[in-house]
Amino acid sequence: MITMKRIIVFNKEFEDGRRFYRQKFEAVAASVFSLIFFVFLVCCITMNPPMLSEGALKLIVDGKTVKNPILQIINSKKLPSRSPDSRRYRVILSDGKYIMSFAILYLHIKKLNLAGDFQNNSVIEILLFSTTLFNSIQRTGKLIIVIHNYALLATGCSKIGSPVPLRGYPISFIKEEGNNKPLKDTVIHPISSLNAYMNNWVVKARVVSKSLIFVQRNSRKLSINLLDSSGGIRAVAYKNVADKLYHLIELDKVYFISKCRIETSNKYYEELGNDYTIKFTPNSVIEECSDDAELVPHIQYKFVPINEIREVEGNFVDVVGVCKNASDLKKIGNHNIKRTVQLIDPSNASIDVVLFGTDAEDVDDFINPILAFKSVKRAYNGEGIYLTATCCTNYRRYIDIPEYDHFRRWFESKGSHTGVVNLSKCHVLWMTFNNIQLKPNGSYCFKVKGTVLFVETENAVYKACSKKGCNNQVSLLECGLYRCKECDVESTNFKYEYLLRVNVSDWTSNEWVHMFNSEAKKMLGISAQEVSEALEKDPKAFASIANRVHFKEYVFECRTNADVNINGVQKGTVTVAINPVDYKEYNAELLSKIEDNVSMNK
Ligand SMILES: [Zn+2]
């Protein structure tokens, strides 16, 4: 027993010794091997640097697709970082043939170890990059390459080749002659044939309107309307592209346009009758047409006399008149501006027109210009109707125009100093539902003393855009964000708003009226947010809330033929104000009606 134990212990000591020497040998072998490998690697890098993608920078600037270009960093300068998780460098890149000094290398700290730290003259393979137009103070668009991810291929190299500075930026949207086949020599597509599935197309169209507005901080939106003999289409551009095109594209001129994105349009605003909108990108090609431009149609107006605007079917009208007054420029939000002008015409009526952005800046009442509007939108305030420019409104300002010479003569002899009916300052009349139902189709403002018969409880609240002042319904995207088409914004938030359908009766008839957020809240005494919370706990909770107002009396100020739907165009009667009944006022109205009847029967 004892000897057995000794043998086992001896064997163990022997084993330990063998393991010790084996480990030592392995460690030495590994370090020798890695030393040899390192020397080999250094030799490779210094003797034979990787091949650069010669000419790649020129291709990138020209908007061509370049996959994983291999470039050399000639010089770099650290830029102040916007977040602790990232580093930014301005780098000078070389492809061996050209040098480009406008590149930003953007590094996320977490990715830094993966990519490896670069030095001057390092050779990198760019795995992910984008290009962007940068507007300097001189307003020239410079193309910047932004590097998002790269792989370090070699360091400690010397400068490869003898690259020269790359010319060719600022890039131009107007295509240079001889560079490629001119657009006028290619197949021209009619505007009506454009759809979202087309890639290579060229249209030849006249610019019939052009307007630049501020939609958000530092975000400009250019909206132009294009016309050819097949129809019209709206084209938009944002930010730097918008600035650049605003100065390049001239009103009334004809252009060949290609290489833009085609997107489905927002029906609510699409008065040009096109399902699609063209979106300009930095790669879009625009070429002025000088030869047979006259064959492309000009804008066609269907002017409505101002005193008939109230009765027009639909929400958009064409109108021409003399600008009698113009308000001061007003800031709306932080970035956009508006101005209201008073337009009058020989129909002895006037109406307010609200203009935005550059249109608002351009107009004044100093010399009472003649203003012509195509597709200006009819809208309502508490007092009456007014017109408001939208993205599809065309607007022209004439000092003298032979076709409207009689406007000028009328204005100078009469219009400038006699009183006219101001449609924007209407007196809201008492009416009954029966009165309204007997009237021809049109837009009317009226007030009625009515009783709430029934509040529809289904779909009474909806998810609206969280932006202040926007009531558009948002749609839930797959990524979980809420998108507002109107603001072109995706957000994690939304707010609940009312769109209430209420059946109201007076002594003559009854009518379904719609109520938006503020009126519905005023009537029910509870916010849409609170209703949605109550509905979460009990899906039938709204019935008891609605019950509180059933058979109660209010004075409803309504307008007919107004937009109801939050997404598309749907007509209906909308309550613009709801108030408790002022019996003194209502009695006075009844007394005057009685007096009218008595005097008629005499
Ligand atoms: Zn919105």
Boltz pocket constraint, residues with backbone or C-beta under 6 A from the ligand:
constraints:
  - pocket:
      binder: B
      contacts: [[A, 465], [A, 466], [A, 467], [A, 470], [A, 471], [A, 472], [A, 484], [A, 485], [A, 486], [A, 487], [A, 488]]
      max_distance: 6.0
